[in-house]
Amino acid sequence: MTSSHEVDGPVPAGRDPHAYDRLRRRVLWSMPSGLYVVGTRAEGRRNLMTISWATQVALSPKLIGIGVESEAVTHQLLEAGRVFALSFLPRSQRAVVRRFAKPVTESFVDDDTGVGTMQGEAVHLATTGAPILDCAVSWLDCELRHVLALGSHSWFVGEVVDCGESPGDTDATDSAVLRMEDTRMNYGG
């Protein structure tokens, strides 16, 4: 059985390209990864997007890197607004990430109070103006410092300018951060 998609990247000699590609994708998808929602804003627009490629990349200064698909609305907003906020969700909120697999179409945020909803989820604005999900266990607010174009995605590196945790009403068993393996998703970004 052959697949109709193109195989990306090198294939070892003597290997079936499509079988190897399926194996390589399966191994890459098994890498431990969190599942987050990144908030962006620029020119009066805001978006929230599910991502899986996020990590701390430096201690001094405190830098966070996120991988974002080049064609995504979030990519455009990051380039223009140069800020992002990363919401860490509790494992119990796995259904929330699916709401942000596509660009936000419902956004009601009061610019004066900084509170509202996006896709029906309560949000508040970070110091930078990027949206943060109220259901987040914790969050990081970042200003963009570096961008590296990597083909299908860009790697955005932001410096942490603010952070926070949920007010403490979250059950201790619900404080574990959502991971890719908690969902049927295999990618966000």
Buried (B, 14 or more C-beta within 10 A) or exposed (E): EEEEEEBEEEBEEEEEBBBBBEEBEEEEBEEEBBBBBBBBBBEEBBBBBBBBBBEEBEEEEBBBBBBBBEEBBBBBBBBEBBBBBBBBBBBBBBEBBBBBEEBBEEBEBEEEEBBBBBBEBEBBBBBBBBBBBBBBBBBBBBBBBEBEEEEEBBBBBBBBBBBBEBEEEBEEEEBEBBBBEBBEBBBBB
